Amino acid sequence: MNDGGKNDPLPVRSREQAEHLVRSLVDSLAGEYDLKVDGKTVHKEFRHCFGREGESADDGRFDLTYAVRTALPESEHGKAIRAMRKRLEAQGYKISGYREDRTKDPWALMDAKGGKDNLFVSVESYMPPDQLVFSVNTPCFLPPGVKQEQVSAPAPESVPVTPKAPRLALMAPTGPAHPESPFG
C-alpha cells in the first residue's frame, strides 16, 4: 500500500543535536563575511511535527525553528548575502528566493533549501537597518532510541483547525514547515 511517504523513516537527532546543526550552519554563513551572531537575540522553538494532511504521532518527533541576528552596516547587506549564497550553493542548497532591491522591504534577502540535512534557511535585512537576521527551519526529526510510529490519515475532526478568534489564530498549528515533506 502506498501511503504517500507518510511513514518514510525520519532522520534521527536529539534536540541538542538539531540545535547544534542549525547553529553551525548560521555560524558558517556569518563567517563567510566575518560576522558574529548576537547570542542575546536567539529565538528558538521546538515544535511537534504534523504531516501535510494533519497526521500526528506520539513518538516525540519534532522540528526546530531558529532565528538570530548579527550587526552589519546596511550598505554591506547585499555583499554579505551574495557571499552566503555562494556558500549555500556550494553545499547543495537550492536558492528559492533572492532579492537586492532597495525599493522593497526587506531590501536584501535570500531563501534556500537543501544541503545534506534538508534545512530551510533565510537571511535578510532587519530593522534596525544595521542588522541581518538568520532564520533556519529543520525537517522533522525523530529522537534517538525511539521507534517511529506508523501513521495513517486522521479522521476529519482531528485535522488542526485555525480558531475563529483573531488573537487565538496566531497560536494555531499552521501545518508542516516544509509542505513538500510529509513531516516537515
C-alpha positions as a Markdown table, in Angstrom:
| # | Residue | x | y | z |
|---|---|---|---|---|
| 1 | Met | 0.0 | 0.0 | 0.0 |
| 2 | Asn | 1.4 | 3.4 | -0.9 |
| 3 | Asp | 1.0 | 5.9 | 1.9 |
| 4 | Gly | 2.4 | 8.9 | 0.1 |
| 5 | Gly | 5.6 | 8.9 | 2.1 |
| 6 | Lys | 3.8 | 9.3 | 5.5 |
| 7 | Asn | 5.8 | 6.6 | 7.0 |
| 8 | Asp | 9.2 | 7.1 | 5.4 |
| 9 | Pro | 12.0 | 6.9 | 8.0 |
| 10 | Leu | 12.6 | 10.2 | 9.7 |
| 11 | Pro | 16.2 | 11.5 | 10.3 |
| 12 | Val | 17.2 | 10.8 | 13.9 |
| 13 | Arg | 18.6 | 13.7 | 16.1 |
| 14 | Ser | 18.2 | 14.9 | 19.6 |
| 15 | Arg | 17.0 | 18.4 | 20.3 |
| 16 | Glu | 20.6 | 19.3 | 21.2 |
| 17 | Gln | 21.9 | 17.8 | 18.0 |
| 18 | Ala | 19.3 | 19.7 | 16.0 |
| 19 | Glu | 20.2 | 23.0 | 17.6 |
| 20 | His | 23.9 | 22.4 | 17.1 |
| 21 | Leu | 23.3 | 21.6 | 13.4 |
| 22 | Val | 21.4 | 24.8 | 12.9 |
| 23 | Arg | 23.8 | 27.0 | 14.9 |
| 24 | Ser | 26.7 | 25.5 | 13.0 |
| 25 | Leu | 25.1 | 26.5 | 9.7 |
| 26 | Val | 24.4 | 30.0 | 10.9 |
| 27 | Asp | 27.9 | 30.4 | 12.2 |
| 28 | Ser | 29.4 | 29.2 | 8.9 |
| 29 | Leu | 27.2 | 31.6 | 6.9 |
| 30 | Ala | 28.1 | 34.5 | 9.2 |
| 31 | Gly | 31.8 | 33.5 | 9.0 |
| 32 | Glu | 31.6 | 34.0 | 5.2 |
| 33 | Tyr | 31.6 | 37.7 | 5.9 |
| 34 | Asp | 33.5 | 37.7 | 9.2 |
| 35 | Leu | 30.3 | 38.3 | 11.2 |
| 36 | Lys | 29.5 | 37.1 | 14.7 |
| 37 | Val | 25.9 | 36.4 | 15.7 |
| 38 | Asp | 24.4 | 38.1 | 18.8 |
| 39 | Gly | 23.6 | 35.2 | 21.2 |
| 40 | Lys | 21.2 | 37.6 | 23.1 |
| 41 | Thr | 18.9 | 37.7 | 20.0 |
| 42 | Val | 18.5 | 33.9 | 19.7 |
| 43 | His | 14.8 | 32.8 | 19.4 |
| 44 | Lys | 14.3 | 29.0 | 19.1 |
| 45 | Glu | 11.2 | 26.9 | 19.2 |
| 46 | Phe | 10.9 | 23.2 | 19.2 |
| 47 | Arg | 7.5 | 22.0 | 17.9 |
| 48 | His | 5.6 | 18.8 | 17.4 |
| 49 | Cys | 5.6 | 17.8 | 13.7 |
| 50 | Phe | 2.4 | 17.5 | 11.7 |
| 51 | Gly | 2.1 | 15.9 | 8.3 |
| 52 | Arg | 0.7 | 17.5 | 5.2 |
| 53 | Glu | -2.8 | 16.2 | 5.9 |
| 54 | Gly | -2.6 | 16.8 | 9.7 |
| 55 | Glu | -1.1 | 13.4 | 10.5 |
| 56 | Ser | 0.3 | 13.2 | 14.0 |
| 57 | Ala | 2.2 | 10.7 | 16.1 |
| 58 | Asp | 3.2 | 10.4 | 19.7 |
| 59 | Asp | 6.8 | 9.2 | 19.2 |
| 60 | Gly | 8.4 | 12.5 | 20.1 |
| 61 | Arg | 9.1 | 13.8 | 16.6 |
| 62 | Phe | 9.9 | 17.5 | 16.4 |
| 63 | Asp | 11.2 | 20.3 | 14.3 |
| 64 | Leu | 13.1 | 23.4 | 15.2 |
| 65 | Thr | 12.6 | 27.0 | 14.2 |
| 66 | Tyr | 15.7 | 29.1 | 15.0 |
| 67 | Ala | 16.4 | 32.8 | 14.4 |
| 68 | Val | 19.3 | 35.1 | 15.4 |
| 69 | Arg | 20.6 | 38.5 | 14.4 |
| 70 | Thr | 24.0 | 40.0 | 13.6 |
| 71 | Ala | 25.2 | 43.6 | 13.3 |
| 72 | Leu | 26.2 | 44.7 | 9.9 |
| 73 | Pro | 26.0 | 48.2 | 8.3 |
| 74 | Glu | 23.1 | 48.3 | 5.9 |
| 75 | Ser | 25.4 | 49.2 | 3.0 |
| 76 | Glu | 27.1 | 45.8 | 3.3 |
| 77 | His | 23.9 | 43.6 | 3.4 |
| 78 | Gly | 23.8 | 42.8 | -0.3 |
| 79 | Lys | 27.5 | 41.9 | -0.5 |
| 80 | Ala | 27.3 | 39.7 | 2.6 |
| 81 | Ile | 24.2 | 37.8 | 1.3 |
| 82 | Arg | 25.9 | 37.3 | -2.1 |
| 83 | Ala | 28.9 | 35.6 | -0.2 |
| 84 | Met | 26.5 | 33.5 | 1.8 |
| 85 | Arg | 24.6 | 32.5 | -1.4 |
| 86 | Lys | 27.7 | 31.1 | -2.9 |
| 87 | Arg | 28.5 | 29.1 | 0.2 |
| 88 | Leu | 25.0 | 27.6 | 0.3 |
| 89 | Glu | 25.0 | 26.7 | -3.4 |
| 90 | Ala | 28.4 | 25.0 | -3.0 |
| 91 | Gln | 26.8 | 22.9 | -0.2 |
| 92 | Gly | 23.9 | 21.8 | -2.4 |
| 93 | Tyr | 21.2 | 24.2 | -1.4 |
| 94 | Lys | 18.8 | 25.4 | -4.0 |
| 95 | Ile | 18.1 | 29.2 | -3.8 |
| 96 | Ser | 14.3 | 29.7 | -3.8 |
| 97 | Gly | 14.3 | 33.4 | -3.3 |
| 98 | Tyr | 16.8 | 36.2 | -3.7 |
| 99 | Arg | 16.5 | 40.0 | -3.8 |
| 100 | Glu | 18.6 | 43.1 | -3.7 |
| 101 | Asp | 16.1 | 45.9 | -4.2 |
| 102 | Arg | 16.2 | 49.0 | -2.1 |
| 103 | Thr | 12.6 | 49.8 | -3.0 |
| 104 | Lys | 11.4 | 46.7 | -1.2 |
| 105 | Asp | 11.3 | 45.8 | 2.5 |
| 106 | Pro | 13.4 | 43.9 | 3.4 |
| 107 | Trp | 15.6 | 45.1 | 0.6 |
| 108 | Ala | 18.2 | 42.3 | 0.8 |
| 109 | Leu | 17.1 | 38.7 | 1.3 |
| 110 | Met | 17.8 | 35.1 | 0.4 |
| 111 | Asp | 15.9 | 31.9 | 0.9 |
| 112 | Ala | 17.4 | 28.5 | 0.3 |
| 113 | Lys | 16.5 | 24.8 | 1.0 |
| 114 | Gly | 18.5 | 21.6 | 0.9 |
| 115 | Gly | 22.0 | 20.6 | 1.8 |
| 116 | Lys | 22.7 | 17.2 | 3.3 |
| 117 | Asp | 20.3 | 17.9 | 6.1 |
| 118 | Asn | 17.4 | 19.4 | 4.1 |
| 119 | Leu | 17.3 | 22.7 | 6.0 |
| 120 | Phe | 15.4 | 25.8 | 5.0 |
| 121 | Val | 17.5 | 28.9 | 5.6 |
| 122 | Ser | 16.6 | 32.6 | 5.2 |
| 123 | Val | 18.9 | 35.6 | 5.6 |
| 124 | Glu | 17.5 | 39.1 | 5.3 |
| 125 | Ser | 17.9 | 42.8 | 6.2 |
| 126 | Tyr | 16.3 | 43.5 | 9.5 |
| 127 | Met | 15.2 | 46.6 | 11.5 |
| 128 | Pro | 17.1 | 48.5 | 12.7 |
| 129 | Pro | 18.7 | 48.7 | 9.3 |
| 130 | Asp | 22.2 | 47.8 | 10.6 |
| 131 | Gln | 21.3 | 44.1 | 11.2 |
| 132 | Leu | 20.8 | 40.9 | 9.3 |
| 133 | Val | 18.6 | 38.1 | 10.6 |
| 134 | Phe | 19.2 | 34.4 | 10.0 |
| 135 | Ser | 16.3 | 32.0 | 10.2 |
| 136 | Val | 16.5 | 28.3 | 9.9 |
| 137 | Asn | 13.8 | 25.6 | 9.9 |
| 138 | Thr | 14.6 | 21.9 | 10.2 |
| 139 | Pro | 12.7 | 19.0 | 8.8 |
| 140 | Cys | 11.0 | 16.7 | 11.3 |
| 141 | Phe | 13.4 | 14.7 | 13.4 |
| 142 | Leu | 12.9 | 11.6 | 15.5 |
| 143 | Pro | 14.7 | 11.5 | 18.9 |
| 144 | Pro | 17.4 | 8.8 | 19.2 |
| 145 | Gly | 16.3 | 5.5 | 20.6 |
| 146 | Val | 12.6 | 6.0 | 19.7 |
| 147 | Lys | 10.7 | 3.6 | 17.5 |
| 148 | Gln | 9.0 | 5.6 | 14.7 |
| 149 | Glu | 5.2 | 5.2 | 14.8 |
| 150 | Gln | 3.4 | 4.4 | 11.6 |
| 151 | Val | 0.6 | 6.9 | 11.0 |
| 152 | Ser | -2.5 | 7.0 | 8.9 |
| 153 | Ala | -4.6 | 9.9 | 7.7 |
| 154 | Pro | -6.5 | 11.4 | 10.6 |
| 155 | Ala | -10.3 | 11.4 | 10.9 |
| 156 | Pro | -11.7 | 14.7 | 9.6 |
| 157 | Glu | -12.3 | 16.1 | 13.1 |
| 158 | Ser | -8.7 | 15.6 | 14.1 |
| 159 | Val | -7.2 | 17.9 | 11.5 |
| 160 | Pro | -5.9 | 21.1 | 13.1 |
| 161 | Val | -8.3 | 24.0 | 12.7 |
| 162 | Thr | -7.5 | 27.6 | 12.9 |
| 163 | Pro | -9.6 | 29.3 | 15.7 |
| 164 | Lys | -12.0 | 31.9 | 14.7 |
| 165 | Ala | -10.9 | 34.4 | 17.4 |
| 166 | Pro | -8.1 | 36.5 | 15.7 |
| 167 | Arg | -5.9 | 36.6 | 18.8 |
| 168 | Leu | -6.0 | 32.7 | 19.0 |
| 169 | Ala | -5.4 | 32.3 | 15.3 |
| 170 | Leu | -1.7 | 33.2 | 15.8 |
| 171 | Met | -1.3 | 30.2 | 18.2 |
| 172 | Ala | -3.0 | 27.6 | 15.9 |
| 173 | Pro | -1.0 | 25.0 | 14.1 |
| 174 | Thr | -0.4 | 26.1 | 10.6 |
| 175 | Gly | 0.7 | 22.7 | 9.0 |
| 176 | Pro | 4.1 | 21.5 | 8.1 |
| 177 | Ala | 7.0 | 23.8 | 7.9 |
| 178 | His | 8.0 | 22.3 | 4.6 |
| 179 | Pro | 5.0 | 21.4 | 2.5 |
| 180 | Glu | 6.8 | 19.1 | 0.1 |
| 181 | Ser | 7.7 | 16.7 | 3.0 |
| 182 | Pro | 5.1 | 14.6 | 4.8 |
| 183 | Phe | 6.5 | 15.6 | 8.2 |
| 184 | Gly | 8.2 | 18.9 | 7.7 |
